[in-house]
Amino acid sequence: MKKTAILSCLLVAGCATPGSEGPPTAFRLSSPQFADNAMLQPKNAGNLAKNANCTGQNVSPALQWVNAPDKTQSFVLIWDDQAGRSGLGVSHAVIYGIPASVTSFAEGELGSAPTAGRFVGGRNTLGMHWLGPCSPRGNAPQHYVMTFMATTLAPGELPPGMNRQEVLKALEGGKALRAASFVVRFAQ
């Protein structure tokens, strides 16, 4: 019985190896701080005085990406909580105009004001470009999905302040080349 349990554990672990996540040349979004589907830290939670569930410091996680498709001119990052607002969904980040030459963001960079042409801030559900999780206390961990898109748009082509729907509309007609996603969870 013990050998069977050990063998089963090894087989399950083998199914979760990095090689099973696709070819090494795939377009990927990741974080040097968190594994995909990991729990965010309390400091990563949003900080918003008018919402008692926003108890953190609004520190964005570090992000990095590899293998952008040919013809990429810029990237778009949309961060959503589909379970937010009782299932109606919350857009936590709308960021675009990220030049193709940029391959990572440091911890806290996305939660700060855009600087040095590294990204353009859009408007999330609450009207800002970035807000960390604000899950109600006592909820099960909620999933926050980051969708990172390679586009043919020039970095300055879209004006600041666009919302999620406006950015997605601007990407129609073949301007979105490929997407990668990364999931983090949060509960308090």
C-alpha positions in Angstrom: 0.0 0.0 0.0 2.8 2.4 0.9 4.6 1.8 -2.4 1.3 2.5 -4.3 0.8 5.8 -2.5 4.4 6.9 -3.2 4.1 5.8 -6.9 0.8 7.8 -7.2 2.4 10.9 -5.7 5.3 10.6 -8.1 3.0 10.2 -11.1 0.9 13.3 -10.1 4.1 15.3 -9.5 5.4 14.3 -12.9 2.2 15.6 -14.6 2.9 19.0 -13.1 6.4 19.5 -14.4 7.2 22.7 -16.3 7.7 20.7 -19.5 4.0 19.9 -19.4 3.0 23.6 -19.6 3.8 23.8 -23.3 6.9 24.2 -25.4 9.8 26.4 -24.1 9.2 28.8 -27.0 5.6 29.6 -25.9 4.6 33.2 -25.1 4.5 33.2 -21.3 3.7 35.6 -18.5 5.1 34.8 -15.0 6.3 36.3 -11.8 9.6 35.8 -10.1 7.8 36.2 -6.8 4.8 33.8 -7.2 4.0 30.6 -9.0 0.9 30.5 -11.2 -2.1 30.1 -8.9 -0.2 31.2 -5.8 -1.6 33.3 -3.0 -0.8 37.0 -3.0 0.6 38.6 0.2 -1.4 41.1 2.3 0.8 44.0 0.9 -0.5 43.2 -2.6 -4.1 43.9 -1.6 -5.6 47.2 -2.8 -5.5 50.3 -0.7 -8.7 52.4 -1.1 -10.2 54.4 1.8 -13.8 54.1 0.6 -13.6 50.2 0.6 -13.1 48.5 3.9 -11.9 45.4 2.1 -9.0 47.2 0.6 -6.6 46.6 3.4 -3.2 46.4 1.7 -0.5 48.6 0.3 -1.5 48.2 -3.4 2.0 46.7 -4.2 1.9 45.2 -7.7 3.7 41.9 -8.1 6.8 41.7 -10.2 6.0 40.3 -13.7 8.1 39.1 -16.6 7.4 37.6 -20.0 9.2 35.8 -22.8 8.8 34.7 -26.4 6.7 37.6 -27.7 5.4 36.8 -31.2 7.0 38.4 -34.3 5.5 41.8 -35.2 4.8 42.7 -31.6 5.0 46.5 -31.1 3.3 46.7 -27.7 1.6 44.8 -24.9 -1.6 45.1 -23.0 -2.3 43.9 -19.4 -5.8 43.3 -18.2 -6.3 42.0 -14.6 -9.8 40.7 -13.7 -11.6 39.2 -10.7 -14.5 37.4 -12.3 -16.0 36.6 -8.9 -15.9 40.2 -7.7 -19.1 42.2 -7.1 -21.0 39.0 -6.4 -20.1 37.5 -9.8 -20.5 40.6 -11.9 -16.7 40.9 -12.1 -14.2 43.6 -11.3 -11.5 44.9 -13.6 -8.5 45.6 -11.4 -6.0 46.7 -14.0 -6.0 48.2 -17.5 -2.5 48.9 -18.7 -1.4 49.2 -22.3 1.2 50.8 -24.6 3.9 48.7 -23.0 6.7 48.9 -25.6 7.9 45.6 -27.1 11.4 46.4 -25.7 10.1 46.1 -22.1 10.3 42.5 -20.8 9.4 42.9 -17.1 8.1 45.1 -14.3 9.6 45.3 -10.9 7.5 44.8 -7.7 5.4 47.9 -7.1 6.0 49.4 -10.6 2.5 48.8 -12.0 0.8 50.2 -8.9 2.7 53.5 -9.3 2.1 56.3 -11.8 3.4 55.5 -15.3 7.0 56.7 -15.8 9.5 56.9 -18.6 7.2 55.6 -21.3 7.0 52.0 -19.8 3.2 51.9 -19.9 0.0 53.8 -20.4 -2.5 53.8 -17.6 -6.1 53.0 -18.4 -9.2 52.9 -16.2 -10.3 49.8 -14.2 -13.7 49.4 -12.7 -13.0 52.1 -10.1 -11.4 54.5 -12.6 -7.7 54.0 -11.9 -5.1 51.9 -13.8 -4.2 49.5 -11.0 -5.9 48.3 -7.8 -4.8 45.2 -5.9 -7.4 42.7 -4.6 -10.1 43.8 -2.2 -11.8 40.4 -1.5 -14.4 40.5 1.3 -13.1 39.1 4.6 -14.0 35.5 5.2 -14.4 34.6 1.5 -12.6 31.6 0.0 -9.6 32.6 -2.1 -10.7 34.4 -5.2 -8.8 34.0 -8.5 -7.4 37.1 -10.2 -6.5 36.5 -13.9 -3.9 38.6 -15.6 -4.2 38.5 -19.4 -1.2 39.8 -21.2 -1.6 40.4 -24.9 1.0 41.1 -27.6 -0.3 43.6 -30.2 0.7 45.3 -33.4 -0.3 48.7 -32.0 2.5 51.3 -31.5 3.2 52.0 -27.8 1.6 55.5 -28.0 -1.2 54.7 -30.3 -3.9 54.5 -27.6 -4.7 57.6 -25.4 -4.5 57.3 -21.6 -7.6 56.5 -19.6 -9.3 53.9 -21.8 -11.3 51.2 -20.0 -11.2 47.4 -20.6 -13.9 47.4 -23.2 -12.4 50.3 -25.1 -9.0 48.6 -25.2 -10.4 45.3 -26.3 -12.4 47.1 -29.1 -9.2 48.8 -30.3 -7.5 45.4 -30.6 -10.2 44.0 -33.0 -9.3 43.4 -36.6 -6.2 41.3 -36.0 -4.2 43.8 -33.8 -4.0 41.2 -31.0 -1.3 38.7 -31.9 -1.3 36.3 -28.9 -2.1 36.2 -25.2 -0.6 34.6 -22.1 -2.3 34.4 -18.7 -1.2 34.2 -15.1 -3.5 33.6 -12.1 -3.0 34.6 -8.5 -5.3 34.1 -5.6 -6.1 36.3 -2.6 -8.2 35.9 0.6 -8.2 37.8 3.9 
